[in-house]
Amino acid sequence: MTQRRVPRPRDLRPLIRFKRPQLNGTKRRLGAACTIADLREIARRRTPKAAFDYTDGAAEAELSLARARQAFTDIEFNPSILRDVSTVSTSWDVLGAPVSLPFGIAPTGFTRLMQTEGEIAGASAAGAAGIPFSLSTMGTTSIEDVRAANPHGRNWFQLYMWKDRDRSMALVDRAATAGYDTLLVTVDVPVAGARLRDKRNGFSIPPQLTLSTVLNAIPRPAWWFNLLTTEPLAFASLDRWSGTVAALIDTMFDPSVDFEDLRWIKEQWPGKLVVKGVQNLDDARRLAAMGVDGVILSNHGGRQLDRAPVPFHLLPRVAREIGRDVEVHLDTGIMSGADIVAAVALGARFTLVGRAYLYGLMAGGRAGVDKAIEILAEEVLRTMRLLGVSSLEELEPSHVTQLRRLVPLTNDPGSMS
């Protein structure tokens, strides 16, 4: 028979510890977030639908984004045991300079509309974490102000080539003068993708107020207070624009840009040059032969061509073919540190996160970006330890198995029986 007794207070005291209440709402919300998905949910609750959907959405049926995220889900890790992982390094060199983690912040447009601290929060958080920050041509903070927010860190500038080449290169000159060390030339936007959420929401700068947007904003007064009491929204690198993103792209950006134009840009830029938006092996080979410093396998976060190739699927082939000559970077679909580790194992020298960073920004400004970086960094470190590796250099393709879900059909009718 089990002997029972009345519990004594001194026995209960070590087992029960009440958590001190956190009165600061932002700290309380961020403190409860364990994953990027948690930050996304906080962001969804605190941000009006049009701004949130601009970040969260993709093109047309959003199949490219869904497939990119599914590709990271469809992997199996292959750990080794009995390895000394008491000390683990997450740093190495990227484009000739050290980074503390194998990911950086991707270029994003309209950023201050997501949360008023915008690129300043992203750049300062990136500098504190020892990772690069990328400023978009369509950013809402100037080249010089981003540099001031991250004076000792690595700043990269992302370029869309316009029909007015002189204006494009004036931005490049400003970035070089401000000390940006890398130019990301985005090449997958000859025209705007059909971002249907934005069309349905009437998304533009400045925001168009309708009855539905006003009703949606009523439970989000902090967002509107920040928007209305800070500098009016505008593209910091462009003239003021009143209209949709798609209309801006189709009006200003040049669909005739080709490899010769890229070669010309390369001759003008004094730093490292990386081409963003590579989606097949032949283009990657051609860029490597041209002498670029890096390629970013990306389908623009699923925001351009729906049903585009999944960058993570393309990664092993491109890394094998050109990885010795140029750095291979990756974005699209990354939502965890495990995704980043898998990408590095399959040949990526570096990865970029866009939505993950913006979810943190919308959830809590600079503190939210810090939290997003912290979550990803902890997941990278934990995944490496559980795999049995103590440095990024030890990660190999053998650590990851890509499981098959979407398998191309052959053109041979006989093989389909």
C-alpha positions as CSV (number, residue, x, y, z in Angstrom):
1,M,0.0,0.0,0.0
2,T,1.2,3.5,-0.9
3,Q,1.7,5.6,2.2
4,R,0.3,9.1,1.9
5,R,0.6,12.3,3.9
6,V,-0.5,15.9,3.8
7,P,2.1,18.0,1.8
8,R,4.1,20.5,3.9
9,P,4.7,24.0,2.6
10,R,8.5,23.6,2.8
11,D,8.2,20.6,0.5
12,L,6.2,22.6,-2.1
13,R,8.3,25.7,-2.1
14,P,11.1,24.3,-4.3
15,L,8.6,22.9,-6.8
16,I,6.6,26.1,-7.3
17,R,8.0,29.4,-8.5
18,F,5.7,32.1,-9.6
19,K,6.8,34.1,-12.6
20,R,7.2,37.8,-12.0
21,P,4.6,39.6,-14.2
22,Q,6.0,41.6,-17.1
23,L,4.2,44.9,-17.4
24,N,5.8,46.0,-20.6
25,G,3.5,44.6,-23.4
26,T,6.2,44.4,-26.1
27,K,8.6,42.6,-23.8
28,R,5.8,40.2,-22.6
29,R,4.8,39.3,-26.2
30,L,8.4,38.9,-27.4
31,G,9.3,36.9,-24.4
32,A,6.7,34.4,-25.1
33,A,7.8,33.9,-28.7
34,C,9.8,30.7,-29.3
35,T,9.8,30.6,-33.1
36,I,9.5,32.8,-36.2
37,A,6.0,31.5,-36.6
38,D,5.2,32.9,-33.1
39,L,6.5,36.3,-34.2
40,R,4.4,36.1,-37.4
41,E,1.3,35.6,-35.3
42,I,2.1,38.6,-33.1
43,A,2.7,40.6,-36.2
44,R,-0.6,39.6,-37.7
45,R,-2.5,40.7,-34.6
46,R,-0.7,44.1,-34.4
47,T,-0.5,45.2,-38.1
48,P,-3.3,46.3,-40.4
49,K,-4.2,43.7,-43.0
50,A,-2.8,45.6,-46.1
51,A,0.7,46.0,-44.5
52,F,0.8,42.5,-43.1
53,D,-0.3,40.9,-46.3
54,Y,2.3,42.8,-48.3
55,T,4.9,41.0,-46.2
56,D,3.2,37.7,-45.8
57,G,1.8,37.3,-49.4
58,A,3.3,36.2,-52.7
59,A,2.3,36.1,-56.3
60,E,-0.9,34.6,-57.8
61,A,-1.8,31.4,-56.0
62,E,1.3,31.6,-53.8
63,L,2.5,28.2,-54.9
64,S,6.2,29.2,-55.2
65,L,6.3,30.3,-51.6
66,A,4.4,27.3,-50.3
67,R,6.7,24.9,-52.2
68,A,9.9,26.7,-51.0
69,R,8.8,26.3,-47.4
70,Q,7.7,22.7,-48.0
71,A,11.1,21.9,-49.4
72,F,12.7,22.7,-46.1
73,T,10.1,20.6,-44.3
74,D,10.9,17.7,-46.6
75,I,14.4,17.0,-45.4
76,E,15.9,14.5,-43.1
77,F,18.9,15.3,-41.0
78,N,21.7,12.7,-40.6
79,P,23.4,13.3,-37.3
80,S,26.7,11.9,-36.0
81,I,27.1,10.9,-32.4
82,L,29.9,11.1,-29.8
83,R,31.3,14.3,-31.2
84,D,32.7,17.1,-29.0
85,V,30.2,20.0,-29.5
86,S,31.0,21.7,-26.2
87,T,32.2,24.7,-28.3
88,V,30.5,25.5,-31.6
89,S,31.4,28.3,-34.0
90,T,28.7,29.8,-36.3
91,S,31.0,32.3,-38.0
92,W,33.1,32.3,-41.1
93,D,34.0,34.6,-44.0
94,V,31.4,35.7,-46.6
95,L,32.5,37.7,-49.6
96,G,35.8,38.4,-48.0
97,A,34.8,39.5,-44.5
98,P,33.7,37.7,-41.4
99,V,30.1,37.2,-40.3
100,S,29.0,35.9,-36.9
101,L,26.2,33.8,-38.4
102,P,25.5,32.2,-41.8
103,F,22.5,34.5,-42.5
104,G,21.8,38.2,-43.0
105,I,18.8,40.5,-43.6
106,A,17.5,40.5,-47.1
107,P,16.5,43.7,-48.9
108,T,12.8,44.6,-48.4
109,G,10.7,47.4,-49.7
110,F,8.1,49.5,-47.9
111,T,9.7,48.6,-44.7
112,R,8.6,51.6,-42.6
113,L,5.0,50.8,-43.5
114,M,5.4,47.5,-41.7
115,Q,6.6,49.2,-38.5
116,T,7.8,52.8,-38.2
117,E,11.3,52.0,-37.1
118,G,11.8,50.2,-40.4
119,E,15.3,49.8,-41.8
120,I,16.9,51.6,-38.9
121,A,15.8,48.8,-36.6
122,G,17.0,46.2,-39.1
123,A,20.4,47.8,-39.7
124,S,21.2,48.5,-36.1
125,A,20.1,45.0,-35.0
126,A,22.2,43.4,-37.8
127,G,25.2,45.4,-36.8
128,A,24.8,44.4,-33.1
129,A,24.5,40.7,-34.2
130,G,27.5,40.9,-36.6
131,I,25.6,40.1,-39.7
132,P,25.0,42.1,-42.9
133,F,22.0,44.3,-43.6
134,S,20.7,44.8,-47.1
135,L,19.0,48.0,-48.1
136,S,16.5,47.8,-51.0
137,T,16.2,50.3,-53.8
138,M,12.6,50.5,-52.7
139,G,13.5,51.0,-49.0
140,T,12.0,53.7,-46.9
141,T,15.2,54.9,-45.3
142,S,18.1,56.6,-47.1
143,I,21.4,55.0,-47.9
144,E,23.1,57.5,-45.6
145,D,20.8,57.0,-42.7
146,V,21.1,53.2,-42.8
147,R,24.9,53.7,-42.8
148,A,24.6,56.0,-39.7
149,A,22.4,53.3,-38.0
150,N,25.0,50.6,-38.7
151,P,28.3,52.5,-38.9
152,H,30.7,49.7,-38.1
153,G,28.7,46.8,-39.6
154,R,28.4,45.5,-43.1
155,N,25.8,47.2,-45.3
156,W,24.8,45.9,-48.7
157,F,22.8,47.8,-51.3
158,Q,20.2,46.1,-53.6
159,L,19.8,47.6,-57.0
160,Y,16.9,47.4,-59.5
161,M,18.1,48.7,-62.8
162,W,15.8,51.5,-64.1
163,K,15.2,52.7,-67.6
164,D,17.0,55.9,-66.5
165,R,20.5,54.4,-66.2
166,D,22.0,57.6,-64.8
167,R,19.6,57.6,-61.9
168,S,20.4,54.0,-61.2
169,M,24.1,54.6,-61.1
170,A,23.7,57.7,-59.0
171,L,22.3,55.3,-56.3
172,V,25.2,53.0,-56.8
173,D,27.6,55.9,-56.4
174,R,25.9,57.0,-53.2
175,A,26.2,53.5,-51.8
176,A,29.9,53.3,-52.6
177,T,30.5,56.7,-51.1
178,A,28.7,55.6,-47.9
179,G,30.9,52.6,-47.5
180,Y,28.6,49.8,-48.6
181,D,30.8,46.8,-49.4
182,T,28.4,44.7,-51.6
183,L,26.0,45.4,-54.4
184,L,23.1,43.0,-54.9
185,V,21.7,43.3,-58.4
186,T,18.2,41.8,-58.6
187,V,17.5,40.3,-62.0
188,D,14.1,38.6,-61.6
189,V,11.9,41.6,-61.9
190,P,11.5,42.5,-65.6
191,V,7.8,43.2,-64.8
192,A,5.9,43.1,-61.5
193,G,4.5,39.8,-60.3
194,A,0.7,39.5,-59.8
195,R,0.6,40.0,-56.0
196,L,-3.1,39.5,-55.6
197,R,-3.3,40.2,-51.9
198,D,-2.0,43.7,-52.6
199,K,-4.5,44.3,-55.4
200,R,-7.4,43.2,-53.2
201,N,-6.2,45.4,-50.3
202,G,-5.6,48.5,-52.5
203,F,-2.0,48.5,-51.2
204,S,-0.1,51.6,-52.1
205,I,2.1,54.4,-50.8
206,P,0.6,56.4,-49.2
207,P,-2.0,53.9,-47.9
208,Q,-5.4,54.3,-49.4
209,L,-8.0,54.5,-46.7
210,T,-11.3,52.7,-47.3
211,L,-14.0,51.7,-44.9
212,S,-12.6,48.2,-44.6
213,T,-9.0,49.4,-44.0
214,V,-10.3,51.8,-41.3
215,L,-12.4,49.1,-39.6
216,N,-9.4,46.8,-39.7
217,A,-7.2,49.4,-38.2
218,I,-9.5,50.3,-35.2
219,P,-8.0,47.6,-33.0
220,R,-4.5,48.5,-34.0
221,P,-4.2,52.2,-32.8
222,A,-0.4,51.9,-32.0
223,W,0.4,51.2,-35.7
224,W,-1.6,54.2,-36.9
225,F,-0.2,56.5,-34.1
226,N,3.3,55.6,-35.2
227,L,2.5,56.1,-38.9
228,L,0.9,59.5,-38.4
229,T,3.4,61.0,-36.0
230,T,6.6,60.1,-37.9
231,E,8.1,61.2,-41.2
232,P,5.7,60.6,-44.1
233,L,6.3,57.4,-45.9
234,A,8.2,57.6,-49.2
235,F,10.8,55.6,-51.1
236,A,14.1,57.0,-49.8
237,S,16.0,56.4,-53.0
238,L,13.2,57.6,-55.4
239,D,11.0,60.5,-56.0
240,R,7.7,60.4,-54.1
241,W,5.3,57.9,-55.6
242,S,1.6,57.7,-55.3
243,G,0.4,54.3,-56.5
244,T,0.9,50.6,-56.3
245,V,4.2,48.7,-56.2
246,A,3.3,47.0,-59.5
247,A,2.6,50.2,-61.3
248,L,5.9,51.7,-60.0
249,I,7.9,48.6,-61.2
250,D,6.2,48.6,-64.6
251,T,6.7,52.3,-65.1
252,M,10.3,52.7,-63.9
253,F,12.1,49.3,-64.1
254,D,13.7,48.2,-67.3
255,P,12.7,44.8,-68.8
256,S,15.5,45.0,-71.4
257,V,18.3,44.5,-68.9
258,D,20.7,41.8,-70.1
259,F,24.1,40.3,-69.3
260,E,25.9,43.1,-71.1
261,D,24.2,45.6,-68.8
262,L,25.2,43.5,-65.8
263,R,28.8,43.5,-67.1
264,W,28.6,47.3,-67.3
265,I,27.3,47.6,-63.8
266,K,30.1,45.4,-62.6
267,E,32.7,47.7,-64.1
268,Q,31.2,50.7,-62.2
269,W,31.0,49.1,-58.7
270,P,34.2,49.0,-56.6
271,G,33.1,46.4,-54.1
272,K,31.7,42.8,-54.2
273,L,29.0,42.2,-56.8
274,V,26.3,39.5,-56.2
275,V,23.4,38.6,-58.6
276,K,20.1,38.0,-56.9
277,G,17.3,36.0,-58.5
278,V,19.2,33.1,-60.2
279,Q,16.8,30.2,-61.0
280,N,18.7,27.8,-63.2
281,L,22.0,26.2,-63.6
282,D,22.9,27.6,-67.0
283,D,22.5,31.2,-65.8
284,A,24.6,30.4,-62.7
285,R,27.4,29.1,-64.9
286,R,27.3,32.1,-67.2
287,L,27.5,34.5,-64.2
288,A,30.4,32.5,-62.8
289,A,32.2,32.8,-66.1
290,M,31.6,36.6,-66.0
291,G,33.4,36.8,-62.7
292,V,30.7,37.9,-60.3
293,D,31.5,37.4,-56.6
294,G,28.3,35.5,-55.8
295,V,24.9,34.4,-56.9
296,I,21.7,34.3,-54.8
297,L,19.4,31.4,-55.7
298,S,16.1,33.0,-55.2
299,N,12.6,33.3,-56.7
300,H,12.0,36.6,-54.9
301,G,10.2,35.0,-52.0
302,G,7.6,33.6,-54.4
303,R,6.6,37.2,-55.3
304,Q,7.3,37.2,-59.0
305,L,6.8,34.1,-61.1
306,D,4.4,31.7,-59.4
307,R,5.5,28.0,-59.9
308,A,9.1,29.2,-60.2
309,P,11.9,26.7,-59.3
310,V,12.4,26.0,-55.6
311,P,15.8,27.5,-54.8
312,F,16.6,24.9,-52.1
313,H,16.1,22.1,-54.7
314,L,18.4,23.9,-57.1
315,L,21.1,24.5,-54.5
316,P,23.1,21.2,-54.6
317,R,23.5,21.2,-58.3
318,V,24.6,24.8,-58.5
319,A,27.0,24.4,-55.5
320,R,28.6,21.4,-57.2
321,E,29.0,23.2,-60.5
322,I,30.2,26.7,-59.5
323,G,30.7,26.7,-55.7
324,R,34.5,26.6,-56.1
325,D,34.5,29.7,-58.2
326,V,31.8,32.0,-56.7
327,E,29.9,32.0,-53.5
328,V,26.4,30.5,-53.7
329,H,23.8,32.2,-51.4
330,L,20.2,31.3,-50.9
331,D,16.9,32.9,-49.9
332,T,13.1,32.1,-50.1
333,G,11.2,30.0,-47.6
334,I,13.6,30.2,-44.7
335,M,11.7,30.2,-41.4
336,S,14.1,28.5,-39.0
337,G,17.7,28.0,-38.1
338,A,17.4,24.4,-39.1
339,D,16.5,25.6,-42.6
340,I,19.7,27.7,-42.6
341,V,21.9,24.8,-41.4
342,A,20.4,22.5,-44.1
343,A,21.2,25.1,-46.8
344,V,24.8,25.5,-45.6
345,A,25.2,21.7,-45.6
346,L,24.1,21.5,-49.2
347,G,26.5,24.1,-50.4
348,A,25.2,27.6,-49.5
349,R,27.9,29.9,-48.2
350,F,25.2,32.3,-46.9
351,T,21.5,32.8,-46.6
352,L,19.2,35.8,-46.5
353,V,16.0,36.2,-44.5
354,G,13.3,38.7,-45.4
355,R,9.9,37.7,-44.0
356,A,11.4,36.3,-40.8
357,Y,13.0,39.7,-40.1
358,L,9.9,41.6,-41.0
359,Y,7.7,39.5,-38.7
360,G,10.0,40.4,-35.9
361,L,9.9,44.1,-36.9
362,M,6.1,44.2,-36.9
363,A,5.9,42.3,-33.7
364,G,8.1,44.7,-31.7
365,G,10.3,47.1,-33.7
366,R,14.0,46.9,-33.0
367,A,13.4,44.6,-30.1
368,G,11.4,42.3,-32.4
369,V,14.2,42.2,-34.9
370,D,16.7,41.3,-32.2
371,K,14.3,38.6,-31.1
372,A,14.1,37.2,-34.6
373,I,17.8,37.1,-35.0
374,E,18.1,35.5,-31.5
375,I,15.6,32.8,-32.4
376,L,17.4,31.9,-35.7
377,A,20.8,32.0,-34.0
378,E,19.8,29.7,-31.2
379,E,18.2,27.3,-33.7
380,V,21.4,27.3,-35.9
381,L,23.5,26.5,-32.8
382,R,21.2,23.8,-31.5
383,T,20.9,22.1,-34.8
384,M,24.6,22.0,-35.4
385,R,25.2,20.5,-31.9
386,L,22.5,17.9,-32.5
387,L,24.1,17.0,-35.9
388,G,27.5,16.6,-34.2
389,V,29.3,19.4,-35.9
390,S,31.3,22.2,-34.2
391,S,31.8,24.5,-37.1
392,L,30.1,25.5,-40.4
393,E,33.0,24.0,-42.3
394,E,32.1,20.6,-41.0
395,L,28.6,20.7,-42.5
396,E,28.4,18.5,-45.6
397,P,25.8,17.2,-48.0
398,S,25.8,13.9,-46.2
399,H,24.2,15.6,-43.2
400,V,21.0,16.3,-45.2
401,T,18.7,14.1,-47.2
402,Q,16.2,15.9,-49.5
403,L,13.0,13.8,-49.5
404,R,11.1,13.7,-52.7
405,R,7.6,15.2,-53.1
406,L,7.6,17.0,-56.5
407,V,9.4,14.8,-59.0
408,P,9.5,16.0,-62.6
409,L,7.9,13.8,-65.2
410,T,10.1,12.6,-68.1
411,N,9.3,13.4,-71.7
412,D,9.4,9.7,-72.5
413,P,5.7,8.6,-72.6
414,G,6.8,5.0,-72.1
415,S,8.2,5.8,-68.7
416,M,4.9,7.0,-67.3
417,S,3.2,3.6,-67.3
